[in-house]
Amino acid sequence: MPVKHTPTGEVHKGEKGGSTGCGVNTKTKPDHWVDTSSRITCAKNGCKN
């Protein structure tokens, strides 16, 4: 399930409590991440493909 970074509004491939497709650790600031069903908007490798 995609996760949304709430401060920026960017949606990444990955999961809350783990890491995103582009390598961002979602455990660092867990309150900045929410599960979403929105389309992935991150254009970095790992998320976009």
Secondary structure, 3 states (H helix, E strand, C coil): CCEEECCCCEEECECCCCEECCCCECCCCHHHEEECCCCCCCCCCCCCC
